């Protein structure tokens, strides 16, 4: 895991006031009718888990992945049912035929 990336995101999630919002992305809310009512979701680069929270409230079990230990811990504190993983997504493999929903908001890694 690139330690510089992890440190930068950990610092941001500890101090940046932009991280105080607790709303899922508007695009996700607008397309909620496309979500299944149950199943397993993967939230890639989940940050503080606002999209994950929306998915959980929609009836899905959620695995959230982020490089920031701070973000995953904060998300887990708010969402006890969240399965949080601290991982470098450049080294992360998504298993085939496992998830009913894969959510990626504001993270670009073409080979993922």
PyMOL commands that set and color helices and strands:
alter all, ss='L'
color gray80, all
select helices_A, chain A and resi 3-15+17-20+26-30+32-34+50-57+69-78+89-91
alter helices_A, ss='H'
color red, helices_A
select strands_A, chain A and resi 40-44+61-66+83-86+101-104
alter strands_A, ss='S'
color yellow, strands_A
deselect
rebuild
show_as cartoon
